[in-house]
Amino acid sequence: MNDILSLEFSFRELGNGSLAREISVTMSDLFSDASVISLLYWKEGEDQTWINLTRRNDGTFRNDDEVNRYLTSGAYAVRSIRATDDLGGDVRFNEENLGSLGFETRFTLENLQSDDVNPTVETLQVSDFYFDTIEQLWKIDYKIDASDDGSGLQSGHIVELTNPTGASLQDWRYFDENGIAEETLIFGKYISSGEYRINTIRIYDEAGNSGWIYSNDLVSLDKALPYSLTIPTRTFLRLNCLCFHFQQ
């Protein structure tokens, strides 16, 4: 007798215009004590997602929650199922195992509101480091203008720096309703001197598409990177704005 008796996975349009993910798995009596099992799936070639399926009154394990309305169309696949049997064993089924049991693991989503286009950083302006003599802190000012013509820009974004030792320095900041962010990154008074780089600029749209900009993308524009910080004295450094315009 097979450990998995049935497997169903689909997306469904709801009456309120949202999109639901509907997953159902039936396990054999060897898993009668289990209340939850886990399933891993992905849009092929992209990020993987683990979800929990809970046992319902009819004995099936289900997940029927809503997902992103702008989820991208394409081929999706179940990659793994994990469950604990009545003896306490951790049982795992990979995509090949599921296929050998006769289950269809691949399916296609055709979403009429699918957003497959990445958001775009239009311009970036970054100041030199400067020392605020009143607050006794080092700072960098930056301005980003970003856009997305599909599902819309997520408000959160990250400008990530690396310090002279290569450690990541990052903070979550927010765009306004026009896709513009004017922010100040703040560092301690005794921050290490040396070379600081913009490593990534991370933006996303409401469909989950990313529009990351990497350091190489900035260097290719022949701009004065990396940004360097030297602290010989506690003096206020004049701002020199570096501006970047990104062409699609």
C-alpha positions as CSV (number, residue, x, y, z in Angstrom):
1,M,0.0,0.0,0.0
2,N,1.3,3.4,-0.9
3,D,2.0,6.0,1.8
4,I,0.4,8.7,-0.3
5,L,-3.0,7.9,-1.7
6,S,-3.8,11.2,-3.5
7,L,-2.2,14.5,-4.4
8,E,-4.0,17.5,-5.9
9,F,-2.6,21.0,-6.5
10,S,-4.2,23.9,-8.3
11,F,-4.9,27.6,-8.3
12,R,-8.4,29.0,-8.5
13,E,-9.9,32.4,-9.2
14,L,-12.3,33.5,-6.4
15,G,-15.5,35.5,-6.8
16,N,-14.0,38.5,-5.1
17,G,-11.2,38.7,-7.7
18,S,-8.5,37.1,-5.6
19,L,-6.5,34.0,-6.3
20,A,-6.4,30.9,-4.1
21,R,-4.0,28.0,-3.8
22,E,-5.8,24.7,-3.3
23,I,-3.7,21.7,-2.2
24,S,-5.0,18.3,-1.0
25,V,-3.0,15.3,0.1
26,T,-4.4,12.0,1.5
27,M,-1.9,9.8,3.5
28,S,-2.3,6.1,4.4
29,D,-3.3,4.8,7.8
30,L,0.4,4.7,8.7
31,F,0.1,8.5,9.3
32,S,-3.2,8.5,11.3
33,D,-1.6,10.4,14.2
34,A,-0.2,13.2,12.0
35,S,-2.1,16.5,12.2
36,V,0.2,18.5,9.9
37,I,2.4,17.6,6.9
38,S,4.7,19.9,4.8
39,L,4.8,20.4,1.1
40,L,7.5,22.1,-1.0
41,Y,6.7,23.6,-4.4
42,W,8.2,26.2,-6.8
43,K,7.7,28.0,-10.0
44,E,10.3,26.0,-11.9
45,G,13.7,27.6,-11.7
46,E,12.7,30.2,-9.1
47,D,12.3,30.4,-5.3
48,Q,10.9,27.4,-3.5
49,T,8.0,27.6,-0.9
50,W,7.3,25.4,2.0
51,I,3.7,25.3,3.2
52,N,1.9,23.3,5.9
53,L,-1.2,21.2,5.2
54,T,-3.5,20.5,8.2
55,R,-5.7,17.5,8.6
56,R,-9.4,18.1,8.0
57,N,-12.4,16.2,9.4
58,D,-12.4,13.9,6.3
59,G,-8.8,12.9,7.0
60,T,-7.2,14.8,4.1
61,F,-4.5,17.3,4.6
62,R,-5.3,20.7,3.0
63,N,-4.2,24.2,2.3
64,D,-6.7,26.6,0.8
65,D,-5.3,30.1,1.4
66,E,-5.1,33.1,-0.9
67,V,-1.9,33.9,-2.7
68,N,-0.6,37.0,-4.5
69,R,-3.2,38.1,-7.0
70,Y,-0.4,39.0,-9.5
71,L,1.4,35.6,-9.2
72,T,3.3,35.0,-12.4
73,S,2.0,32.5,-14.9
74,G,4.0,29.5,-15.8
75,A,5.0,25.9,-14.9
76,Y,4.9,25.0,-11.2
77,A,5.9,21.7,-9.6
78,V,5.6,19.9,-6.2
79,R,9.1,19.1,-5.1
80,S,8.8,17.4,-1.8
81,I,6.3,16.2,0.9
82,R,7.4,15.6,4.5
83,A,5.4,13.8,7.1
84,T,5.8,12.0,10.5
85,D,4.4,8.5,10.6
86,D,2.8,6.8,13.6
87,L,6.2,5.4,14.7
88,G,7.7,8.8,14.9
89,G,9.7,8.5,11.7
90,D,10.4,11.5,9.4
91,V,9.3,10.3,6.0
92,R,10.2,12.4,2.9
93,F,9.0,12.0,-0.7
94,N,10.8,13.9,-3.4
95,E,9.5,14.8,-6.9
96,E,10.9,11.5,-8.3
97,N,9.2,9.4,-5.6
98,L,5.9,11.1,-6.2
99,G,6.2,10.6,-9.9
100,S,6.9,6.9,-9.5
101,L,3.7,6.6,-7.4
102,G,1.8,7.9,-10.4
103,F,1.1,11.4,-9.2
104,E,1.3,14.4,-11.5
105,T,3.7,16.9,-9.8
106,R,3.8,19.6,-12.5
107,F,1.0,22.0,-13.3
108,T,0.5,25.3,-15.2
109,L,-0.9,28.6,-13.9
110,E,-2.5,30.9,-16.4
111,N,-3.2,34.1,-14.5
112,L,-4.8,36.8,-16.5
113,Q,-3.4,39.4,-14.1
114,S,0.0,37.9,-14.0
115,D,2.9,40.4,-13.6
116,D,6.1,39.0,-15.1
117,V,8.0,42.3,-15.4
118,N,10.6,43.4,-12.8
119,P,10.4,46.9,-11.1
120,T,13.0,49.4,-12.2
121,V,15.3,51.8,-10.5
122,E,15.1,54.9,-12.6
123,T,17.6,57.1,-10.8
124,L,19.9,57.0,-7.8
125,Q,21.6,59.8,-6.0
126,V,24.1,59.2,-3.2
127,S,26.1,61.7,-1.1
128,D,29.6,61.3,0.3
129,F,29.9,60.3,3.9
130,Y,29.7,63.3,6.2
131,F,30.0,63.9,9.9
132,D,27.1,65.5,11.7
133,T,28.8,67.6,14.4
134,I,25.6,68.1,16.3
135,E,24.6,64.4,16.6
136,Q,28.2,63.2,16.5
137,L,27.3,60.6,13.8
138,W,28.5,59.7,10.3
139,K,25.8,59.8,7.6
140,I,25.0,59.2,3.9
141,D,22.1,60.7,2.1
142,Y,20.5,59.0,-0.8
143,K,17.5,59.4,-3.1
144,I,16.0,56.6,-5.3
145,D,13.3,57.0,-7.9
146,A,11.8,53.6,-8.8
147,S,8.7,52.4,-10.8
148,D,6.7,49.4,-11.8
149,D,4.0,49.3,-14.5
150,G,2.3,46.1,-13.5
151,S,1.2,45.2,-10.0
152,G,2.8,48.2,-8.4
153,L,5.9,48.9,-6.4
154,Q,6.3,47.5,-2.9
155,S,7.1,50.3,-0.5
156,G,9.9,48.6,1.2
157,H,13.5,48.6,-0.2
158,I,17.1,48.1,0.9
159,V,20.3,49.9,0.1
160,E,23.0,47.6,1.2
161,L,26.6,48.7,1.8
162,T,29.6,46.6,2.6
163,N,32.2,47.9,5.1
164,P,36.0,47.6,4.8
165,T,35.9,44.0,6.2
166,G,33.2,43.0,3.7
167,A,30.4,42.9,6.3
168,S,26.9,43.8,5.1
169,L,25.3,47.0,6.3
170,Q,21.6,47.2,5.4
171,D,18.4,48.7,6.6
172,W,14.8,48.5,5.5
173,R,13.4,51.8,4.2
174,Y,10.3,52.9,2.3
175,F,9.2,54.7,-0.9
176,D,6.5,57.2,-0.9
177,E,3.3,56.9,-3.1
178,N,5.3,58.2,-6.1
179,G,8.0,55.6,-5.8
180,I,10.6,58.1,-4.4
181,A,12.7,57.6,-1.3
182,E,14.9,60.2,0.2
183,E,16.7,58.7,3.2
184,T,19.7,59.1,5.4
185,L,21.8,56.1,6.5
186,I,23.3,56.7,10.0
187,F,26.5,55.2,11.4
188,G,28.3,55.4,14.7
189,K,30.9,58.0,15.6
190,Y,33.7,55.5,15.7
191,I,32.8,53.6,12.5
192,S,35.9,52.2,10.9
193,S,37.8,54.2,8.2
194,G,38.2,52.5,4.8
195,E,36.4,51.6,1.7
196,Y,32.6,51.2,1.7
197,R,30.7,49.9,-1.3
198,I,27.1,50.0,-2.4
199,N,26.7,46.2,-2.8
200,T,23.0,46.0,-3.7
201,I,19.9,48.0,-4.1
202,R,16.8,45.8,-3.5
203,I,13.4,46.7,-4.7
204,Y,10.3,44.5,-5.3
205,D,6.8,44.8,-6.9
206,E,3.5,43.5,-5.5
207,A,3.8,40.3,-7.6
208,G,7.1,39.4,-5.9
209,N,9.3,40.3,-8.9
210,S,12.7,41.8,-7.8
211,G,14.5,44.6,-9.5
212,W,17.9,44.3,-7.7
213,I,20.8,46.5,-8.8
214,Y,24.3,45.1,-8.0
215,S,27.6,46.9,-7.6
216,N,28.7,45.8,-11.0
217,D,25.6,47.6,-12.5
218,L,26.8,50.8,-11.0
219,V,30.5,50.3,-11.9
220,S,29.5,49.7,-15.5
221,L,28.2,53.3,-15.6
222,D,31.8,54.5,-15.0
223,K,30.9,56.3,-11.8
224,A,33.2,56.9,-8.9
225,L,32.7,53.7,-7.0
226,P,33.4,52.5,-4.4
227,Y,32.6,55.2,-1.9
228,S,35.5,55.7,0.5
229,L,35.4,57.0,4.0
230,T,38.4,58.3,5.9
231,I,38.0,59.9,9.2
232,P,41.2,62.0,10.0
233,T,39.3,64.5,12.2
234,R,35.8,65.0,13.4
235,T,34.9,67.5,10.8
236,F,31.8,67.9,8.6
237,L,32.4,66.7,5.1
238,R,30.8,68.6,2.2
239,L,28.2,66.6,0.2
240,N,29.1,65.6,-3.4
241,C,26.2,64.0,-5.1
242,L,26.7,61.1,-7.4
243,C,23.7,60.5,-9.7
244,F,22.8,57.4,-11.7
245,H,20.3,57.0,-14.4
246,F,19.2,53.5,-15.4
247,Q,18.2,52.8,-19.0
248,Q,16.0,49.8,-19.8
